[in-house]
Each structure stands twice: as C-alpha cells, then as structure tokens.
C-alpha cells in the first residue's frame, strides 16, 4: 500500500498547478450556478475530492495550513448544503 501512495503523490506533484486551479474554479462555478440539488451535489463531490487530498497531505502540512484548509472545506460543505436545502 505504501508503494501505491507514493506513486499517487508523485503523479499529483507533476500536475500543473495553474490547470488544477482553473479546473477547480470551473467546477465551483458550475456548482454555484447549477440549480438546486445538482449544484449542491457537484459541490459535495468537489468537497469529497478535497477531503481525500487533505487526508493524503495532512502529515506534511504545517498547523496553520491545516486550519485554513479545514475552514475552506467547511465553508464549501456549508454552501453545498445550503444549495441543496
């Protein structure tokens, strides 16, 4: 299992940060502008992906970065739930 994780992290390290940022902004905008439950589901799916990424990078992040990431993730989930309701 350790070998699989290192391969995944190596692949993530090679991804262009600008492309990831623009793709994430596009997904957030789709989630915000899509009506009702569809938009909320898109935002929750994005939050699930971010939780997986946060789980992988947690040990190497400083405490201040962890707090900021948790706050942003909480905000994203809150917006998704408001959109669904």
Secondary structure, 3 states (H helix, E strand, C coil): CHHHHHHHHHHHHHCCHHHHHHHHHHHHHHHHHCCHHHHHHHHHHHHHHHHHHHHHHHHHCCHHHHHHHHHHHHHHHHHHHHHHC
